[in-house]
């Protein structure tokens, strides 16, 4: 993939996350200060390579799971924005004043729900605490019955899967069909592993549409895991 194609893919991912509608060549032509024909040619190559596709009802393009994976794998470290720093401070404040471990973890989940507008979740012992179901099912991607059923199936099986698989990365991102269950739900699971009084493999994270502001959400989920471990093992 050329550098310009990477930049175009990045712009499509980020713009689609913001507006929830396919991204057209005319908008990108203005962003990159080139002709629409040039953008269309680059988009056609990205589509042939499987990174974006064209919904039947629109001339614009949206990212595929492969496109999102490329984007996530190639995120670069950048200075946190004012909004990210504010979110991390809110997480730290809610976690530090949580009291009992269970309440502390629940506070962290509830804060992630407020900051990311996704469903938040965490393991507390052998239980899976979830908050923000209305956020999840309020997303346009999950208005269709079939998609909602796939999401419900994923949620029903998430706690036993986490217990069995025990992902060992500090931060794990499962995009779309990468999810072990609910593969066609069009959802992304972003989870952070942390040590708690309940288990060395406790998890906190969010579940939402593949259309995510990945850099912001990944940063917040990672910060939640680190803050919980710092507080619970201070």
Secondary structure as GFF3:
##gff-version 3
##sequence-region A 1 234
A	DSSP	alpha_helix	3	19	.	.	.	ID=ss1
A	DSSP	alpha_helix	25	32	.	.	.	ID=ss2
A	DSSP	alpha_helix	36	48	.	.	.	ID=ss3
A	DSSP	beta_strand	52	53	.	.	.	ID=ss4
A	DSSP	beta_strand	62	63	.	.	.	ID=ss5
A	DSSP	alpha_helix	65	73	.	.	.	ID=ss6
A	DSSP	alpha_helix	82	96	.	.	.	ID=ss7
A	DSSP	alpha_helix	101	116	.	.	.	ID=ss8
A	DSSP	beta_strand	119	124	.	.	.	ID=ss9
A	DSSP	beta_strand	127	131	.	.	.	ID=ss10
A	DSSP	alpha_helix	133	137	.	.	.	ID=ss11
A	DSSP	three_ten_helix	140	142	.	.	.	ID=ss12
A	DSSP	alpha_helix	145	165	.	.	.	ID=ss13
A	DSSP	beta_strand	171	175	.	.	.	ID=ss14
A	DSSP	three_ten_helix	176	178	.	.	.	ID=ss15
A	DSSP	beta_strand	187	194	.	.	.	ID=ss16
A	DSSP	beta_strand	202	209	.	.	.	ID=ss17
A	DSSP	alpha_helix	214	232	.	.	.	ID=ss18
###
